[in-house]
Amino acid sequence: MCFEIKKKCNDTMARRGVLKTAHGEVNTPIFMPVGTRGTVKAMTPLEMEDLGAEIILGNTYHLFLKPGLDIIRKAGGLHKFSNWHGPILTDSGGFQVFSLASLRKMKHDGVEFASHIDGSKFFLGPKESMEIQRVLNSDIVMAFDECTPYPCEYEDAKKSLEITQRWETQSRNEPLNEGQLRFGIVQGSTYEDLRRKSAKDLVDLDFDGYAIGGLSVGEPEEEMLKTLDWVVPELPEDKPHYLMGVGTPRQLVEAVARGVDMFDCVMPTRLARHGTAFIKDGETLPVKAGRYKEDFSPVDPGCECYCCKNFTRAYIRHLLNVGEITGIRLLSMHNLHYFINLMKDVRESIENGTFSELRKRFN
């Protein structure tokens, strides 16, 4: 088995586990920083290691366009090309089917895209997505799916799910490298019957893990959590559960309480680029605001990251306001440290029986 549950919470569905991959073990619940184009924005692999990151993400669509498969193949795969030695999970490109809707043309066996870079035409379907991820040689490969928008009419969601199930079935049967794990993705918008059907059909295909996609696309938080309440009980307990593209610290904690093990989100680095820091209990601090012009305290006085141990709010604000990239880098370090260590605290709380107390801090 690639996934082992070490400890369960007595009064929630939270669990502490270990996911075994070709490039090492991943402790769950885990937050996975997003490295869309082969790097976590503004960060080096060594800095990610120092922050305690255990696994990062790459994106099939973007890496296929640039630098292209030939270069990554010649480099020996994404690990060698990027000099990241830990596990990597690659998205399938399915989210781009949703996010680049104006540049796509749906086909029976995939999607015809016009590149957002230069307009050149290319085709991406289950076969192509699996082939790209095989060349990338990521540790965890995601099935090719279609992500629905919010809101989405029932008939549209049903039609999309039929496409997704066909594509995921083909994704399950395409060859991969030895040691690569393959995850299916539950879709169905915010409709209970579609979500449950999607989960049950994917379980029959016997993937190595199961993701919940199509959330954090504009729906209210209560809809997201309600969807998890429907889906997670349908998934095998002995397989990892992955909530894609989520989210705020509170959403992570609430999803853990519902039995989710893995998370990714661009929020830590994206908000850093806009001058926002995460601080205690999931609150945010707008460091660029004028009121911090002469504030010589750390971004978060209780934080042990490099940024907070060495620099002040006033200095970070100065860097951001004069366009110095060091400000973005320092704030990215801080936010990533916050998310990575939040999951470390969550794991420890499950181990020592205090998860419910931790959860209350975020409500």
MARDOKE-956937 format. One record per atom (N, C-alpha, C, O): x, y, z. Coordinates in steps of 0.05 Angstrom, whole numbers, padded with zeros to 5 digits, always signed. Example, Ala and Ser with C-alpha at 12.3 -4.5 7.8 and 13.67 -1.06 7.14 Angstrom:
2
+00264-00114+00156+00246-00090+00156+00264-00066+00156+00285-00066+00169+00257-00045+00142+00273-00021+00143+00258+00001+00157+00268+00023+00161
// end
This chain:
363
+00017-00024+00000+00000+00000+00000+00017+00025+00000+00038+00026+00014+00010+00045-00016+00025+00070-00017+00017+00089+00005+00031+00109+00009-00005+00084+00019-00015+00102+00039-00022+00087+00064-00035+00067+00064-00012+00098+00087-00016+00085+00113-00026+00106+00132-00014+00128+00135-00048+00100+00146-00059+00117+00166-00046+00110+00193-00048+00087+00202-00034+00130+00206-00020+00126+00231-00038+00131+00255-00036+00118+00276-00056+00151+00253-00072+00159+00276-00098+00172+00266-00097+00187+00246-00120+00167+00279-00146+00179+00272-00155+00197+00296-00150+00191+00319-00169+00218+00289-00181+00236+00309-00206+00222+00319-00221+00210+00304-00211+00224+00345-00233+00210+00357-00260+00223+00351-00281+00209+00350-00261+00250+00347-00286+00263+00345-00290+00277+00318-00310+00292+00315-00272+00273+00299-00275+00283+00271-00265+00261+00253-00257+00239+00262-00265+00266+00227-00255+00247+00207-00226+00252+00201-00215+00240+00183-00213+00270+00216-00185+00277+00211-00167+00252+00215-00172+00236+00233-00147+00249+00198-00128+00227+00201-00100+00236+00195-00095+00253+00179-00081+00223+00208-00053+00228+00205-00041+00204+00190-00043+00181+00199-00029+00210+00166-00019+00188+00150+00008+00193+00138+00020+00213+00142+00017+00173+00122+00042+00175+00107+00037+00164+00079+00027+00142+00076+00043+00180+00059+00041+00172+00031+00069+00166+00020+00087+00183+00022+00072+00142+00010+00098+00133+00000+00100+00137-00030+00083+00127-00045+00120+00152-00039+00124+00157-00068+00152+00149-00076+00168+00142-00060+00156+00150-00102+00183+00142-00113+00205+00160-00103+00228+00152-00103+00199+00185-00096+00219+00204-00087+00217+00211-00057+00226+00232-00048+00205+00193-00042+00204+00197-00013+00176+00196-00001+00156+00196-00016+00175+00196+00025+00150+00196+00040+00139+00224+00044+00155+00243+00048+00113+00226+00044+00099+00251+00049+00081+00248+00073+00064+00230+00074+00085+00264+00093+00068+00263+00117+00042+00279+00112+00043+00301+00103+00020+00266+00119-00006+00279+00115-00020+00282+00142-00016+00267+00161-00038+00303+00143-00046+00322+00123-00022+00340+00114-00004+00347+00130-00022+00347+00089+00001+00362+00077-00009+00385+00060-00030+00382+00046+00005+00407+00061+00001+00429+00042+00023+00427+00021+00047+00426+00028+00016+00428-00005+00034+00425-00027+00037+00452-00042+00019+00460-00055+00060+00465-00039+00064+00490-00054+00062+00486-00084+00070+00465-00094+00052+00506-00098+00047+00504-00127+00071+00515-00142+00079+00538-00138+00083+00498-00159+00105+00506-00176+00097+00502-00205+00108+00485-00219+00078+00517-00215+00065+00513-00241+00084+00508-00263+00081+00488-00278+00104+00525-00266+00123+00523-00289+00150+00511-00281+00170+00516-00294+00150+00494-00260+00174+00481-00252+00189+00496-00230+00212+00489-00223+00176+00515-00217+00187+00529-00194+00164+00541-00178+00145+00551-00189+00167+00541-00152+00149+00556-00135+00158+00585-00137+00181+00592-00133+00139+00603-00144+00146+00630-00152+00164+00644-00131+00158+00645-00108+00186+00655-00141+00206+00671-00126+00222+00654-00107+00238+00666-00091+00220+00627-00107+00233+00610-00088+00253+00591-00102+00248+00583-00124+00274+00584-00088+00293+00563-00098+00286+00536-00085+00274+00536-00063+00294+00514-00097+00290+00488-00084+00302+00486-00056+00289+00474-00038+00326+00498-00052+00338+00497-00026+00321+00512-00006+00318+00502+00017+00310+00534-00013+00293+00549+00005+00267+00534+00011+00258+00534+00034+00257+00519-00008+00233+00503-00003+00239+00480+00016+00223+00474+00034+00263+00468+00013+00271+00448+00032+00274+00459+00060+00265+00447+00079+00286+00483+00062+00290+00495+00089+00263+00502+00102+00261+00502+00126+00243+00508+00085+00216+00514+00096+00202+00489+00105+00181+00491+00119+00212+00466+00098+00199+00441+00105+00179+00430+00085+00163+00412+00092+00180+00440+00060+00162+00429+00040+00170+00401+00034+00194+00394+00030+00151+00383+00032+00156+00355+00027+00149+00347-00002+00159+00327-00012+00131+00362-00014+00122+00356-00041+00113+00382-00054+00100+00399-00041+00118+00385-00080+00109+00409-00095+00094+00400-00120+00095+00377-00128+00081+00420-00132+00065+00414-00156+00078+00426-00181+00093+00445-00180+00072+00413-00204+00078+00423-00230+00054+00421-00247+00035+00406-00240+00053+00435-00270+00029+00436-00286+00035+00425-00314+00052+00435-00328+00019+00405-00322+00023+00392-00348+00020+00412-00371+00037+00412-00389-00001+00428-00371-00006+00446-00393+00017+00466-00397+00027+00469-00419+00025+00479-00376+00045+00500-00378+00072+00489-00384+00087+00501-00400+00080+00466-00373+00106+00455-00378+00107+00443-00406+00129+00442-00418+00085+00434-00417+00084+00424-00444+00089+00447-00464+00103+00443-00484+00078+00471-00458+00082+00494-00476+00111+00504-00474+00124+00509-00494+00120+00508-00450+00147+00518-00445+00158+00505-00419+00145+00507-00398+00181+00492-00420+00200+00491-00442+00195+00471-00464+00208+00471-00484+00174+00454-00460+00168+00433-00479+00180+00406-00471+00199+00405-00455+00167+00385-00481+00175+00358-00473+00203+00350-00481+00217+00336-00467+00212+00359-00504+00239+00351-00514+00261+00360-00494+00279+00344-00487+00258+00384-00484+00279+00394-00465+00277+00379-00439+00298+00371-00428+00253+00375-00428+00250+00360-00403+00259+00331-00406+00271+00320-00387+00253+00319-00429+00262+00292-00434+00292+00290-00434+00304+00272-00422+00305+00309-00448+00334+00309-00449+00347+00315-00422+00369+00305-00416+00332+00330-00405+00342+00336-00378+00340+00313-00359+00353+00312-00338+00323+00293-00366+00320+00270-00349+00296+00271-00332+00294+00257-00311+00276+00288-00339+00252+00290-00323+00251+00316-00307+00271+00331-00306+00228+00322-00296+00224+00347-00282+00241+00350-00257+00250+00372-00250+00245+00328-00243+00262+00330-00218+00290+00340-00225+00300+00358-00212+00302+00328-00245+00330+00336-00252+00330+00363-00264+00348+00379-00259+00311+00369-00281+00310+00395-00294+00307+00418-00274+00320+00439-00277+00291+00414-00253+00286+00435-00233+00303+00433-00209+00304+00451-00192+00318+00411-00206+00335+00405-00183+00319+00404-00157+00329+00411-00136+00294+00394-00159+00278+00388-00135+00279+00358-00131+00272+00343-00149+00289+00350-00108+00294+00321-00103+00271+00307-00089+00271+00282-00087+00251+00322-00079+00229+00309-00066+00207+00302-00085+00210+00305-00110+00185+00291-00075+00162+00284-00092+00150+00308-00107+00151+00331-00098+00139+00302-00131+00125+00322-00147+00098+00310-00155+00096+00287-00163+00077+00326-00153+00051+00320-00164+00046+00338-00188+00051+00362-00186+00036+00327-00210+00030+00343-00233+00000+00343-00238-00012+00322-00240-00011+00367-00242-00039+00369-00251-00040+00360-00280-00020+00361-00294-00063+00352-00289-00066+00340-00315-00070+00360-00338-00068+00352-00361-00076+00385-00331-00084+00404-00351-00114+00408-00352-00124+00425-00366-00128+00391-00336-00157+00393-00336-00168+00420-00326-00188+00430-00335-00154+00432-00307-00163+00459-00297-00161+00479-00319-00177+00498-00320-00141+00476-00337-00139+00495-00359-00162+00492-00379-00168+00511-00394-00174+00468-00380-00198+00465-00397-00220+00484-00387-00235+00494-00403-00220+00489-00361-00240+00507-00349-00230+00536-00351-00245+00554-00360-00205+00541-00343-00196+00569-00340-00190+00582-00366-00190+00607-00368-00184+00567-00387-00178+00578-00413-00201+00572-00433-00196+00565-00456-00225+00574-00424-00249+00566-00440-00250+00581-00466-00259+00570-00486-00241+00606-00466-00243+00622-00491-00223+00613-00512-00225+00622-00535-00203+00597-00504-00182+00589-00522-00184+00559-00530-00166+00548-00541-00207+00547-00524-00209+00518-00528-00232+00511-00547-00251+00526-00551-00231+00486-00557-00252+00474-00572-00255+00445-00563-00237+00429-00567-00277+00439-00550-00281+00412-00539-00285+00391-00561-00299+00396-00581-00271+00369-00558-00274+00346-00576-00282+00322-00560-00281+00322-00535-00289+00300-00573-00297+00276-00559-00275+00264-00542-00279+00255-00520-00251+00265-00553-00228+00252-00540-00208+00272-00528-00186+00264-00521-00217+00298-00524-00199+00317-00512-00206+00345-00519-00229+00351-00525-00186+00363-00518-00191+00391-00522-00170+00402-00541-00147+00397-00539-00180+00418-00561-00162+00432-00579-00158+00460-00568-00177+00475-00564-00133+00467-00562-00126+00493-00550-00113+00511-00571-00099+00502-00589-00117+00537-00567-00100+00557-00579-00082+00567-00556-00092+00578-00537-00056+00563-00559-00037+00571-00538-00042+00600-00529-00045+00618-00545-00043+00603-00502-00046+00630-00492-00021+00647-00496-00021+00671-00491+00001+00634-00504+00026+00648-00508+00028+00660-00537+00034+00684-00540+00024+00643-00557+00027+00652-00584+00005+00644-00603+00006+00650-00627-00017+00632-00592-00040+00625-00609-00037+00599-00625-00055+00592-00639-00014+00586-00623-00010+00561-00638-00029+00540-00628-00036+00539-00604-00038+00522-00646-00058+00502-00639-00045+00476-00630-00024+00468-00640-00056+00464-00610-00047+00437-00601-00071+00423-00588-00091+00435-00581-00068+00397-00585-00090+00380-00575-00081+00367-00548-00059+00357-00546-00099+00367-00529-00094+00355-00503-00118+00338-00495-00140+00348-00491-00113+00312-00491-00133+00294-00482-00121+00274-00462-00098+00278-00454-00136+00254-00453-00125+00235-00433-00099+00222-00442-00080+00220-00426-00098+00214-00467-00073+00201-00477-00050+00220-00476-00028+00213-00466-00054+00244-00486-00033+00264-00487-00024+00273-00459+00000+00276-00453-00044+00277-00441-00038+00285-00414-00021+00264-00399-00002+00271-00386-00028+00239-00402-00013+00218-00389+00015+00215-00401+00034+00210-00386+00017+00219-00427+00043+00218-00440+00061+00241-00430+00085+00236-00424+00050+00265-00428+00066+00287-00418+00075+00282-00389+00098+00286-00382+00057+00273-00372+00064+00268-00344+00083+00244-00342+00099+00243-00322+00083+00226-00361+00102+00204-00361+00130+00215-00367+00150+00207-00354+00132+00234-00385+00158+00247-00391+00167+00264-00367+00191+00264-00361+00149+00279-00355+00156+00294-00331+00165+00276-00309+00181+00284-00292+00155+00251-00309+00162+00231-00288+00155+00241-00260+00170+00236-00241+00132+00253-00258+00123+00262-00231+00116+00237-00214+00110+00216-00225+00116+00241-00189+00110+00219-00170+00080+00213-00170+00071+00190-00168+00064+00234-00172+00034+00231-00172+00024+00244-00198+00028+00268-00203+00009+00228-00213-00002+00237-00239-00032+00240-00235-00045+00222-00224-00043+00262-00245-00072+00267-00243-00086+00259-00269-00076+00264-00290-00109+00246-00266-00125+00239-00289-00135+00264-00303-00138+00286-00291-00140+00262-00329-00150+00285-00345-00180+00288-00341-00195+00268-00345-00189+00312-00334-00217+00316-00329-00225+00344-00339-00209+00358-00351-00251+00350-00336-00260+00377-00342-00271+00389-00316-00288+00377-00302-00261+00413-00309-00270+00427-00285-00293+00445-00293-00290+00461-00312-00315+00443-00278-00339+00460-00284-00337+00487-00270-00325+00489-00249-00349+00508-00282-00350+00534-00268-00372+00534-00247-00388+00516-00244-00373+00556-00232-00395+00561-00213-00407+00588-00218-00392+00608-00220-00433+00590-00221-00453+00568-00220-00453+00552-00246-00444+00562-00267-00464+00529-00244-00466+00511-00267-00493+00497-00266-00501+00485-00246-00508+00500-00288-00534+00487-00290-00532+00456-00288-00511+00445-00296-00552+00444-00277-00550+00415-00272-00544+00399-00297-00527+00382-00297-00558+00405-00319-00554+00390-00344-00526+00394-00355-00514+00376-00366-00515+00418-00351-00488+00423-00360-00468+00408-00343-00448+00397-00353-00473+00407-00317-00455+00392-00299-00457+00362-00305-00437+00348-00304-00480+00352-00311-00484+00324-00317-00469+00317-00343-00456+00296-00344-00472+00334-00363-00458+00329-00389-00428+00330-00385-00413+00313-00396-00418+00349-00369-00390+00351-00364-00380+00327-00349-00358+00317-00355-00395+00317-00330-00387+00293-00315-00384+00269-00333-00366+00252-00330-00402+00266-00352-00401+00244-00371-00375+00245-00387-00362+00225-00392-00367+00269-00395-00341+00273-00409-00318+00266-00391-00300+00251-00399-00319+00276-00366-00298+00271-00347-00294+00242-00341-00272+00232-00340-00316+00228-00338-00314+00199-00332-00302+00183-00355-00287+00164-00351-00309+00192-00379-00297+00178-00403-00267+00184-00404-00251+00166-00409-00260+00209-00399-00231+00216-00400-00216+00203-00377-00193+00194-00381-00228+00201-00354-00213+00190-00331-00210+00159-00334-00190+00148-00325-00230+00147-00346-00228+00118-00351-00204+00113-00370-00189+00094-00366-00202+00130-00391-00179+00127-00409-00153+00133-00395-00133+00120-00399-00153+00154-00378-00129+00161-00363-00119+00138-00345-00095+00134-00342-00138+00123-00334-00132+00101-00317-00118+00078-00332-00102+00063-00321-00123+00076-00358-00113+00054-00374-00088+00061-00390-00076+00043-00402-00079+00086-00390-00055+00094-00405-00030+00085-00389-00031+00086-00364-00009+00078-00402+00016+00069-00388+00030+00092-00375+00029+00115-00384+00043+00086-00352+00059+00105-00337+00086+00092-00331+00090+00068-00336+00104+00107-00320+00130+00096-00312+00126+00080-00286+00107+00084-00271+00144+00062-00282+00144+00046-00257+00146+00065-00233+00164+00082-00232+00129+00062-00213+00130+00078-00189+00112+00102-00189+00107+00114-00168+00102+00110-00213+00084+00133-00213+00057+00126-00202+00046+00105-00210+00046+00143-00185+00019+00139-00174-00001+00155-00191+00006+00175-00202-00025+00145-00192-00045+00157-00209-00070+00163-00192-00082+00145-00180-00079+00188-00192-00103+00197-00177-00126+00203-00196-00122+00216-00217-00150+00195-00188-00174+00203-00202-00185+00228-00189-00178+00235-00167-00202+00242-00204-00213+00268-00195-00244+00268-00195-00256+00264-00216-00256+00271-00172-00285+00272-00169-00295+00300-00179-00285+00320-00170-00314+00299-00197-00327+00324-00206-00357+00322-00202-00366+00304-00188-00373+00341-00213-00402+00340-00209-00413+00366-00199-00436+00367-00190-00397+00387-00199-00406+00414-00190-00416+00412-00161-00403+00398-00145-00438+00425-00155-00448+00425-00127-00473+00409-00125-00491+00415-00109-00476+00388-00141-00499+00370-00141-00492+00344-00128-00474+00329-00137-00507+00337-00107-00501+00314-00091-00501+00288-00107-00482+00272-00105-00522+00284-00123-00523+00259-00138-00500+00256-00157-00490+00234-00161-00493+00277-00170-00470+00276-00190-00444+00271-00175-00427+00256-00185-00440+00285-00153-00415+00281-00138-00413+00252-00128-00391+00240-00130-00434+00242-00117-00433+00214-00106-00429+00194-00129-00414+00175-00126-00442+00198-00152-00438+00180-00174-00409+00181-00184-00397+00161-00190-00398+00205-00187-00371+00208-00196-00352+00193-00177-00334+00179-00186-00355+00197-00151-00338+00183-00132-00340+00153-00134-00320+00139-00134-00364+00143-00136-00368+00114-00137-00356+00102-00163-00344+00081-00162-00360+00116-00185-00349+00106-00210-00318+00106-00210-00306+00087-00221-00306+00126-00198-00277+00127-00196-00266+00105-00178-00245+00094-00183-00281+00100-00156-00272+00079-00137-00271+00052-00152-00253+00036-00147-00290+00048-00170-00291+00023-00186-00266+00020-00204-00258-00002-00210-00255+00043-00212-00231+00043-00229-00205+00037-00213-00184+00032-00225-00207+00039-00186-00185+00032-00168-00160+00049-00174-00139+00038-00181-00162+00075-00169-00139+00093-00171-00122+00090-00145-00131+00079-00126-00098+00101-00146-00080+00101-00122-00089+00121-00102-00083+00119-00078-00103+00142-00110-00114+00163-00093-00136+00177-00106-00141+00173-00130-00151+00194-00091-00174+00207-00102-00174+00236-00095-00171+00244-00072-00178+00253-00115-00179+00282-00112-00208+00291-00114-00224+00279-00128-00214+00314-00101-00239+00327-00104-00234+00353-00119-00221+00371-00108-00243+00355-00144-00238+00378-00161-00263+00395-00164-00284+00388-00153-00260+00416-00179-00284+00433-00185-00294+00449-00162-00316+00459-00162-00277+00453-00142-00284+00471-00119-00264+00494-00119-00244+00494-00133-00271+00514-00102-00255+00539-00101-00255+00552-00129-00235+00563-00138-00279+00551-00142-00282+00564-00168-00304+00586-00167-00315+00593-00187-00309+00596-00142-00328+00617-00138-00352+00610-00121-00368+00628-00115-00354+00585-00114-00377+00577-00097-00373+00586-00068-00350+00590-00059-00395+00591-00053-00393+00598-00025-00378+00576-00009-00380+00552-00017-00365+00584+00012-00351+00564+00028-00369+00542+00038-00361+00519+00039-00394+00548+00046-00412+00528+00056-00418+00507+00034-00422+00483+00041-00419+00515+00009-00423+00496-00013-00399+00477-00016-00402+00453-00020-00375+00488-00013-00351+00472-00014-00351+00451+00008-00346+00427+00003-00357+00459+00032-00356+00441+00055-00378+00420+00053-00374+00397+00060-00401+00428+00043-00423+00409+00039-00416+00388+00019-00422+00365+00022-00402+00396-00002-00394+00377-00023-00374+00357-00011-00376+00333-00018-00356+00366+00006-00338+00347+00019-00353+00328+00037-00346+00304+00038-00374+00337+00050-00390+00319+00067-00403+00297+00050-00407+00275+00060-00410+00303+00025-00421+00282+00007-00399+00263-00003-00403+00239-00003-00377+00275-00012-00357+00259-00027-00339+00242-00010-00336+00218-00016-00327+00253+00011-00306+00238+00025-00316+00211+00036-00301+00191+00034-00341+00209+00047-00350+00183+00056-00352+00162+00034-00352+00138+00039-00353+00170+00009-00355+00152-00014-00327+00141-00022-00325+00122-00037-00306+00154-00012-00279+00147-00021-00267+00125-00003-00274+00124+00021-00249+00108-00013-00237+00087+00003-00221+00100+00026-00206+00119+00022-00224+00089+00050-00210+00100+00073-00181+00096+00072-00165+00112+00083-00172+00075+00058-00143+00068+00057-00129+00081+00033-00106+00074+00027-00142+00101+00020-00129+00115-00001-00128+00145+00006-00146+00155+00020-00108+00160-00003-00106+00189+00003-00128+00205-00011-00136+00198-00033-00138+00225+00003-00159+00243-00006-00147+00271-00010-00135+00282+00008-00150+00283-00034-00136+00307-00042-00157+00328-00051-00172+00323-00070-00158+00351-00037-00176+00373-00045-00160+00393-00061-00141+00405-00051-00167+00395-00087-00150+00411-00106-00156+00441-00105-00179+00449-00105-00134+00457-00104-00137+00486-00106-00148+00500-00083-00157+00523-00085-00147+00488-00059-00159+00500-00035-00137+00500-00014-00121+00482-00011-00135+00521+00002-00151+00545+00002-00142+00562+00025-00118+00563+00030-00160+00575+00039-00153+00591+00063-00146+00572+00086-00153+00549+00086-00132+00582+00107-00126+00565+00130-00151+00553+00142-00150+00529+00149-00172+00568+00145-00197+00556+00156-00207+00534+00139-00216+00513+00149-00207+00537+00113-00217+00517+00095-00200+00491+00096-00211+00469+00095-00174+00495+00099-00156+00471+00102-00163+00456+00128-00166+00431+00127-00166+00470+00150-00172+00457+00175-00199+00443+00174-00202+00420+00183-00219+00456+00163-00246+00445+00161-00246+00420+00142-00260+00401+00148-00230+00421+00121-00229+00398+00103-00214+00374+00117-00222+00351+00113-00193+00380+00132-00180+00359+00148-00200+00345+00166-00200+00321+00169-00217+00361+00179-00238+00350+00197-00257+00332+00182-00270+00315+00195-00259+00335+00156-00277+00318+00140-00262+00295+00126-00274+00281+00109-00237+00292+00132-00222+00268+00122-00205+00274+00098-00197+00255+00084-00198+00299+00092-00180+00305+00070-00151+00305+00079-00145+00314+00101-00133+00295+00062-00105+00291+00070-00086+00310+00055-00064+00315+00065-00093+00320+00032-00074+00335+00015-00087+00360+00004-00111+00360-00003-00071+00381+00002-00081+00407-00007-00060+00421-00024-00036+00417-00020-00069+00437-00043-00051+00455-00057-00066+00481-00062-00090+00481-00063-00051+00503-00064-00063+00529-00070-00042+00549-00077-00020+00548-00065-00047+00567-00095-00029+00588-00102-00030+00612-00083-00014+00630-00085-00049+00611-00064-00054+00633-00047-00029+00644-00032-00026+00669-00031-00012+00627-00020+00010+00638-00005+00028+00657-00021+00035+00679-00012+00036+00648-00045+00053+00665-00062+00038+00687-00076+00049+00709-00080+00014+00682-00085-00002+00702-00099-00008+00726-00080-00004+00749-00088-00016+00721-00056-00022+00742-00037+00004+00757-00029+00004+00781-00024+00026+00742-00028+00052+00755-00022+00059+00775-00043+00069+00797-00037+00053+00769-00068+00059+00788-00090+00042+00813-00089+00048+00833-00100+00019+00810-00075+00001+00833-00071+00005+00847-00044-00010+00864-00036+00026+00838-00029+00032+00851-00004+00016+00842+00020+00014+00857+00040+00005+00818+00020-00011+00808+00042+00002+00784+00055+00012+00766+00042+00003+00785+00082+00015+00763+00097-00006+00749+00114-00025+00761+00123-00002+00723+00117-00019+00707+00135-00007+00708+00163+00018+00705+00166-00024+00712+00183-00014+00712+00211-00031+00694+00228-00046+00678+00217-00029+00696+00253-00041+00677+00272-00070+00671+00266-00086+00689+00260-00077+00645+00267-00105+00635+00264-00117+00643+00238-00142+00646+00236-00101+00645+00217-00111+00649+00191-00118+00677+00183-00129+00682+00161-00113+00697+00200-00118+00725+00194-00098+00735+00173-00076+00723+00170-00104+00756+00160-00085+00768+00140-00078+00796+00148-00093+00810+00162-00054+00804+00140-00043+00830+00146-00035+00844+00120-00017+00834+00106-00047+00867+00113-00039+00881+00089-00014+00898+00093-00015+00922+00099+00009+00885+00090+00035+00897+00097+00040+00923+00081+00054+00941+00091+00028+00926+00057+00033+00950+00041+00018+00974+00051+00023+00997+00042+00000+00970+00070-00017+00992+00080+00001+01014+00093+00021+01008+00105-00008+01039+00091+00007+01061+00102+00011+01060+00132+00030+01071+00142-00007+01047+00146-00005+01046+00175+00019+01031+00185+00026+01032+00209+00033+01016+00167+00056+01000+00175+00082+01014+00167+00104+01002+00168+00080+01039+00158+00103+01054+00148+00126+01056+00169+00149+01055+00163+00118+01059+00194+00138+01061+00216+00134+01039+00237+00141+01043+00260+00124+01016+00228+00120+00993+00246+00144+00976+00244+00149+00962+00224+00160+00976+00266+00186+00961+00265+00184+00934+00280+00204+00924+00290+00160+00923+00281+00156+00896+00291+00156+00876+00268+00153+00884+00245+00160+00850+00274+00160+00830+00253+00132+00829+00239+00112+00838+00251+00132+00818+00216+00106+00814+00202+00087+00799+00220+00064+00807+00223+00096+00777+00233+00081+00762+00253+00099+00757+00277+00117+00740+00275+00095+00770+00299+00114+00768+00322+00117+00739+00332+00138+00733+00344+00098+00722+00327+00100+00694+00337+00113+00675+00317+00114+00651+00322+00121+00685+00294+00131+00668+00272+00161+00665+00274+00176+00683+00282+00171+00641+00266+00199+00635+00268+00212+00634+00240+00234+00624+00237+00198+00644+00219+00210+00643+00192+00233+00663+00189+00236+00681+00206+00248+00660+00168+00271+00678+00163+00262+00707+00161+00275+00725+00171+00240+00711+00148+00230+00739+00144+00224+00752+00171+00232+00774+00176+00209+00738+00188+00200+00750+00213+00223+00752+00234+00222+00769+00251+00242+00734+00232+00265+00735+00251+00285+00757+00245+00301+00764+00262+00284+00768+00220+00305+00786+00212+00295+00813+00202+00311+00832+00200+00269+00816+00195+00260+00841+00182+00234+00851+00195+00220+00836+00209+00228+00876+00189+00205+00889+00201+00183+00894+00180+00188+00893+00156+00159+00899+00190+00137+00907+00172+00144+00931+00156+00138+00933+00132+00157+00951+00169+00164+00976+00155+00183+00970+00132+00181+00982+00110+00203+00952+00137+00222+00946+00116+00209+00931+00093+00214+00937+00069+00193+00911+00099+00180+00895+00078+00162+00913+00062+00161+00912+00038+00147+00931+00076+00129+00950+00062+00145+00968+00043+00137+00973+00020+00168+00977+00053+00185+00994+00036+00193+00979+00010+00191+00990-00012+00203+00954+00013+00211+00938-00010+00188+00935-00030+00192+00937-00054+00165+00928-00019+00142+00924-00037+00134+00949-00052+00127+00948-00075+00135+00972-00038+00126+00997-00050+00146+01009-00070+00138+01025-00086+00171+01001-00068+00190+01010-00088+00195+00989-00109+00213+00993-00126+00181+00967-00109+00183+00947-00130+00207+00929-00128+00215+00917-00148+00219+00926-00104+00242+00909-00101+00232+00880-00097+00215+00874-00080+00243+00862-00114+00234+00834-00114+00239+00820-00087+00226+00800-00080+00259+00830-00072+00265+00818-00046+00241+00819-00027+00237+00801-00011+00225+00840-00029+00201+00842-00013+00181+00819-00019+00170+00807+00000+00177+00814-00044+00160+00791-00052+00172+00765-00043+00157+00748-00033+00198+00762-00046+00210+00737-00037+00207+00732-00007+00200+00710+00001+00212+00753+00009+00210+00750+00038+00182+00744+00046+00177+00728+00064+00163+00758+00034+00135+00753+00042+00125+00726+00032+00109+00713+00045+00136+00717+00009+00130+00689-00001+00140+00669+00018+00127+00649+00025+00165+00673+00028+00176+00655+00048+00158+00653+00073+00153+00631+00083+00150+00676+00082+00133+00677+00106+00107+00662+00101+00100+00645+00118+00093+00668+00080+00067+00655+00075+00069+00625+00071+00052+00610+00081+00090+00617+00056+00094+00588+00053+00100+00575+00079+00091+00553+00085+00117+00588+00095+00123+00578+00122+00098+00575+00138+00094+00555+00153+00080+00594+00136+00055+00593+00151+00039+00569+00143+00030+00554+00161+00035+00564+00118+00018+00542+00108+00031+00515+00114+00017+00497+00123+00057+00513+00109+00070+00487+00114+00069+00481+00144+00065+00457+00151+00074+00500+00161+00074+00495+00190+00046+00492+00201+00042+00479+00222+00026+00504+00188-00002+00499+00197-00008+00469+00194-00020+00458+00213+00000+00457+00172-00005+00429+00169+00012+00412+00188+00003+00391+00197+00036+00421+00195+00052+00408+00215+00038+00408+00242+00037+00388+00256+00027+00432+00249+00012+00434+00274-00013+00416+00274-00020+00404+00294-00026+00414+00250-00050+00397+00248-00042+00368+00252-00056+00354+00266-00020+00359+00240-00011+00332+00244-00005+00326+00273-00013+00305+00284+00009+00344+00286+00015+00340+00314-00010+00340+00331-00011+00324+00350-00029+00356+00325-00054+00357+00340-00070+00331+00337-00083+00322+00356-00069+00319+00314-00083+00293+00310-00068+00272+00326-00081+00254+00338-00042+00273+00326-00026+00253+00341-00031+00255+00371-00033+00234+00384-00033+00279+00381-00036+00282+00411-00065+00286+00420-00070+00291+00443-00084+00284+00402-00112+00285+00409-00123+00312+00414-00143+00315+00428-00111+00333+00403-00120+00361+00408-00129+00374+00382-00131+00399+00381-00136+00359+00361-00144+00371+00336-00169+00389+00339-00170+00410+00328-00188+00380+00354-00213+00395+00358-00208+00422+00370-00221+00442+00364-00188+00423+00389-00181+00449+00401-00168+00467+00380-00174+00491+00379-00151+00456+00363-00139+00472+00342-00160+00482+00323-00159+00505+00315-00179+00465+00316-00200+00472+00298-00216+00496+00308-00224+00513+00291-00221+00498+00333-00237+00520+00344-00224+00547+00340-00238+00567+00338-00197+00548+00337-00183+00573+00333-00190+00586+00306-00187+00610+00302-00200+00570+00287-00206+00579+00260-00236+00583+00255-00244+00587+00232-00252+00582+00276-00281+00585+00273-00291+00608+00290-00314+00614+00291
// end
